[in-house]
Amino acid sequence: MLNKFVMTMAGLRLLSGTIEITAALIMLRLNQVDKALLVNSGLAVVGPLVLLTTTAVGLIGVADKLSFSRLLLIFAGVGLIFFGVLKK
């Protein structure tokens, strides 16, 4: 039997991939750079949101197996990823 947390994480990633492929098809259909950039800008929201949600679901799934200090390190790592990506 599959773990419900793994199923949720995989489902979120499949949803994210479907959104990405749909956006690519929309870009091809529009065939204009300015409109393709608008579609791409919308995807900039989806990626980090899926990363955070998937990570949160995974952490909830292993929270009872990890010590509090390890959970803090994981949260710090995710925070540093976002800091590095969003830093101007």
Helices and strands as residue ranges (DSSP letters): H 4-30, H 33-62, H 68-86
